[in-house]
Each structure stands twice: as structure tokens, then as C-alpha cells.
């Protein structure tokens, strides 16, 4: 009976998917949204690797990497009732296009007149390395 239980346990383990990385591999990225780490745990992206020409005038253009280059962090802009988040629009061998999306409730309510500049982060399919970062901004109305 003991041998039968051992055989059954081994068969059950064989059916379980493994998350083994293998020698020299990277562990899988954790699911869910990426949280920006403190600035001392981020690596700034060089200005020469950044294209911010599609951002509105005066919009912050600060970008960092974290987690070994597998996460991209940018400074967003939000105000009053709006909230900002980042979306990866494109990832190629040459560039990563990052869209800073500002969501504003519709119909508008009573909101403050302040501006905030929170860091927003996204996970990349592969480390940024020498790829160029292209920043864009988009406003979106969301139901209240």
C-alpha cells in the first residue's frame, strides 16, 4: 500500500506545471500591476534614448528602469479628479512606445485645481537595454 501511495503522489507531481527557470534564466515576472520603486532603486534612461516630442508642452519627460530593466517607470501628470496610468503601446527590438493615459471622469464633478506628478510603471517583455523610449500622452473620458 505504501508503494501505491508513493506512485500516486509521484504521478500527481508529474502533472503539476513547474516554474523552473533553468540555469541562467530569469524568473517569471510577477502578475499584476507594477509598483514604482523608490528613486534610489531606479536607473535613469538617458536623454539620448528618449523621444518625448509627442508629449504636450510642459509635460514631464522623466523615465527610469527598475527590476533589471524589465520595468519602465515614467513621471505622469494628473490633476483634480483625473488619474494617470501608463500603457505599453509597442515593443520592438528598436523601441518601446509608452503612452501616459490621463483618465478624467465624465460628467465632471467638483474637483480641485492641483497638478500631481506620480510615477507610473509598466512591465516590459524583455529588458529595455539599448532600445529607445517613445513617450506619448492621451486623455480619456471615463464614466463617473
C-alpha positions, 0 to 999 in steps of 0.5 A, spaced: 500 500 500 505 504 501 508 503 494 501 505 491 501 511 495 508 513 493 506 512 485 500 516 486 503 522 489 509 521 484 504 521 478 500 527 481 507 531 481 508 529 474 502 533 472 503 539 476 506 545 471 513 547 474 516 554 474 523 552 473 527 557 470 533 553 468 540 555 469 541 562 467 534 564 466 530 569 469 524 568 473 517 569 471 515 576 472 510 577 477 502 578 475 499 584 476 500 591 476 507 594 477 509 598 483 514 604 482 520 603 486 523 608 490 528 613 486 534 610 489 532 603 486 531 606 479 536 607 473 535 613 469 534 612 461 538 617 458 536 623 454 539 620 448 534 614 448 528 618 449 523 621 444 518 625 448 516 630 442 509 627 442 508 629 449 504 636 450 508 642 452 510 642 459 509 635 460 514 631 464 519 627 460 522 623 466 523 615 465 527 610 469 528 602 469 527 598 475 527 590 476 533 589 471 530 593 466 524 589 465 520 595 468 519 602 465 517 607 470 515 614 467 513 621 471 505 622 469 501 628 470 494 628 473 490 633 476 483 634 480 479 628 479 483 625 473 488 619 474 494 617 470 496 610 468 501 608 463 500 603 457 505 599 453 503 601 446 509 597 442 515 593 443 520 592 438 527 590 438 528 598 436 523 601 441 518 601 446 512 606 445 509 608 452 503 612 452 501 616 459 493 615 459 490 621 463 483 618 465 478 624 467 471 622 469 465 624 465 460 628 467 465 632 471 464 633 478 467 638 483 474 637 483 480 641 485 485 645 481 492 641 483 497 638 478 500 631 481 506 628 478 506 620 480 510 615 477 507 610 473 510 603 471 509 598 466 512 591 465 516 590 459 517 583 455 524 583 455 529 588 458 529 595 455 537 595 454 539 599 448 532 600 445 529 607 445 523 610 449 517 613 445 513 617 450 506 619 448 500 622 452 492 621 451 486 623 455 480 619 456 473 620 458 471 615 463 464 614 466 463 617 473 
